[in-house]
Amino acid sequence: MNRQFAPASARNQEPILEVLRRVLPVRGTVLEVASGTGQHAAHFAAALPHLVWQPSDPDRVARDSIAAWAEQAGLPNLAPPLDLDTRQTPWPLARVDALVCINMLHIAPWGAAEALFAGAAQVLAPGAPFYLYGPYRIGGQHTSPGNAAFDDSLKQRDPGFGVRDLERVKHLAETSGFGFREITAMPANNYSVVFERLPSAGAVASENAAQPPGGADGQRSR
């Protein structure tokens, strides 16, 4: 069966949904980058019927799982998954009203984050929200011993992976044309971080796009 299941996604979907209800627009299309198994896409589309949920993933196995979850859900507002790799330009859609990315930054090279923000600046209108979820270091320090051990395991798997410094992510957002909106502490030492596209984002993104970002393997939700 193509439909995959991630216990972590089942545990965090309700806390994430609580934040999404507050920060997402009333109407429009939400692009989810690195949708992974598709559990979140099915859950959020069911809970937010006023929004069109557009899942995506660069991995074929993940897209098959997303499609299987969507078939089981049978929701008119859950779109078929897109083959979207943040490194590839242009992205396969021109405009969305919000962007959601869960548990990607730490399991992809830093170049994937650069490409994610550059692409987001191209597809989001001024004022649109950009939601990130995952573990972060704050002030250069891990927020728990568990996150420190997780960081070590990620770097053993791939030296380009690892728990990111929140300040570095904020700086990347700023240089990509996004303003910081809010941060919310979440269960299991994770954080919801929300940015907002600024009016100048398109010009900044175009300038950054002239410098190719690094590679982005393993862009999947955990």
N, C-alpha and C positions, 0 to 999 in steps of 0.2 A: 504493500500500500504506500502511496506517495506521501500521504499526510504524516508529517513528523511532529513530535511533541518535545518541547523543552520545559522542564520543571520550573526554571527560573522565570520564563515568560508567564507561566500560570500564576506564579507568586507575585510578580510585580505589576501585572496588568491593571488591577484595581487602583493601587496608589498612583500609577501613571495617569490613568483615566481621570482621577480626581483633579489633577493639575490641568490636563488637556481641556476639561470642561470649562475651566476658567480662562485659558489663554487662547484657545482656538476661535476663529471667527464664527459668526452665527450661520453663515452660508458659505458655500464654495467648495473647492477641491483641495484636499490635503495630500501632499506627496509624502509617502514614507520611504526613505532611503534605507537600504539594507534591511529588508523586512524579515529575513531569516525564515523561520518555519511557517510564518503566516498566521500564527495564533493571535498576535496583537492586531493584525489587520482585521481579522474576523470579529474579534471582540470589540474593537473600537468602532467599526462600521455599524455593528448592531446597537451599540450604546449611543451613537451619534448619527441618527438617521437623517438629520438635516445636512450632513456633509457627505460629499463623495470622497471615498477613501481610495487612494491610488497607491497600491503597494509596488515595490520594485526590489530587484536583487540581481547582481551580475552572475550569480551561480545558478546553473540550470536545475540542479537538484533542489535548491531552495525555491525556485520559481514553481517547480512541480508541486512542492509541498504547499506553497501559497495557493495555487490553483485548486488543490484538493480541499483545503480549508474553505475556500470561497465557494466551491461546489456544494459542500456540506451545509454552509451557512445559507446559501440561496438568497443573498441580499442584493437588492437592486442598486444600492449605493456603494457596493464593493467591486471595483474595477479589476479586470485581469491584470496579473503582474507584468511589469515592464522589465526588460533587460536593460538595467541602468548601472553602468560603472562610472563612478564620479570622475575618473580620469578622461573619459571620452567626451568630446565636445562636437556639436552641441548635444545637450541632453535630449532625450526623445519626447519632450513636451516643452512648450514655449512659456506657459504661465500657469502658476498655481497660487492658491490663496494662503497656504501655510505649508511648512515643511517640518517633518518629524524624523528624527534619527536616533535610534535606541541601541545602545551597546555596540557601537561600531568603532569609535575613535581608538580604543585601547587594543583592538584586534586587527588593526590595519596600520600600514606605515604612515608617518606624519604627512607625507605627500597626499594621502587620501583625504586627510582633514583639510588641507589647503585646497584641493580640488572640490571638496564638498562645499566649502564656503564660497568659492568662486562660482560654482554652478548655482548655488542658492541665490546669490546676488543677481544672477541673470533671470531666474524664473519667478522670483518673488517681487511683488509690487511694494513701493514704499509703505511702511507701516505694518507689513505682513509679519507674523511671528515665525520664528525658527526655534524649534524645541529640540534639545539634546538631553539624553539620559545616560548615566553611567557613573563609574567611580572616577574620582579626581584627587590629585594631590592639591593641597591648599597651603599657600605660603611655603611651597617646596617640601611639605611634609605629608606623609600618608595620614589618613583620618582614622586608621585602625590597623592593628597588627595583621588582621586578615587581608586587608588591601595590600599591605607590604608584601606578604607572602604571595598573593595573587600576581602582583607586579613582577616578582622574581620568576614565577612560573611562566608568565607571558614572554619575558625576555629570553628565557631558556628555549622557548618554542620558536621565537624569531626575535633577533636583536632590535628590529624595527617596531615591535609591538611594545606595549607598556601603558600603565596608568598615566594619563596626561596631567600636566600642571594646569590648573584652572586659569591661572594668570596668563599662561601662554595661549590658551584657547581664547581668552578674552582679547588678547592682543591681536590674534589672527582675525577675530571677528571685527575688531575696530578697523584694521587695515583693509578688510574686505568690504567695508561699508555697512557694518551692523552696529547697532547700539545695544548695550546690555539692558535687559528689562528686569529679570528677577532670578533668584536661585532658591530652590526648596530642598531641604534635607529629606531624603527618602529612606525606606528600610534597607537594611544590609549595607549601610555606609555608601549608598549611591546618592546622586543629586540630579534633580531636574534643573536645567539651565535654559533660560529663554532669552533669545535675542530678538531684535526688531530691525527690519531692513530700513536703512535711512535713505532719504532722497538721492544721495550721492552714490549709492551702492553700485549702480550700473557702470558709472565711469571708473570706479575703483576696480571692479571686477574685470572690466575690459583691459585695464592696464596690467593687472596681475595675470590675466590669461596669456599675455605675451611671453610669460616665463613658465614653461611647462612644469607642472608639479611632478612629484615622484610617483612611483607605482602604488597600487592599492589592491593587494591580494587579501582574501579572507574577509570581505566586507559583509558580514552576516551578524544578525542579532544573536545574542547568546541567551 
